[in-house]
Amino acid sequence: MLMRLKKADYSEWVVRNALYWLSPTSSWILEEEKEAWLVQLELNSFEVSAELNRLLNDYVLREQIMAKTQHIRESIAGEVLKAVNARLSKEC
C-alpha cells in the first residue's frame, strides 16, 4: 500500500514518530518528494491504514501542543536552571 502525505499537512517529525510506533504493526519505507512524504506499507489492510491515521492525528496534536506551550516550557526550564545555579553557587 502506498500513501502520499502532503508536507503542508504533516511535518517530518509527525511522520517519523507515527511510523516508528507503527513498526510493530507493519514494515514501512519512507521516501520524500518535494511536496509530499511517500509511505509504502508492507501490509495493505484497513487496520494498518487506520492505525497510521490514528498515530498521525496523535502526533499532529502533540506538535500543536508543543508549539503553543514552548514559551512556558522554556520559562520553567530557565527558572530551574537559575535555581540550580544559585544553589551550586552557595555550596561552593
N, C-alpha and C positions, 0 to 999 in steps of 0.2 A: 504494500500500500504506500502510495506517495502522497504526502501532504505538503501544500505550499502555504507558508505562514508569512504574511506581509510584515516587513520590518517596521512599518508605521504602526502596526498593532502589537508587535512583540519584540522586546529588546533581546539582545543576545543572552543577557543574564536570565531572563524569564525562560527562554527556550532551553538553555543548557540545564538549568535547575529542573525543569519539568522532565526533560529527557533522562536526567540522572535518576530520578525517582521512578521513571517508567521502566528502567532497565530490568528489574525482576520480572516484569510482565512481558516484555518483548525486546528483542535486539533492535537497534536502530542505527542509521547513518545520517549524519547532519552535513549538508552542503550549503554553501552561501552563494546567493546571486546578488545582483546589485540592489534589488528592492524586496527580496524575499529570502526566507530560510526554507530549504527543501529538506523534508524529513522523510526518509524511507524507513518504513516499519517492516520488520520481518513477518509479523502476523497481521493478516488482513481480517479483522473482526470488529464488530460493533463495540465489544468490551474494551479492546485496546484503544480504539479511537475515542471512546467515551472517557476512559481513564486519562488519556493525554489531554483532552479538553478540560477535564476537571483540574489537572495539575497546572495547565496553562492559566486557567482562571485564578487558581490559588496564588501563583507567583505574580500575576499582574496585580492582584490586590496587595500582596506583600510589598511590591515595588512602589505602589501608590502610597501606602502607609509609611514606608521608609522615607519617601520624598517629603511627605507632609510633616514628619517628626524629626527630620535631620537636624534642624536648628536646636531643638530641645535636647536631643541626644548629645550633640556637640557641647552644649552648655553644661550638661550634667557631667560629661567626661572631663571638661575643663575644670569644674569645681572640685571633682575628686582628685585630679592631679595636683591642684593647688593645695588641697588639704594634706595629701601625702607629702608633698614637698615641704610644707610648713612643719609637719611632724618630724620629718627627717632632719630638717634644719635645727630643731630644738634638741634632738637626740645627739647631734654631733657637737 
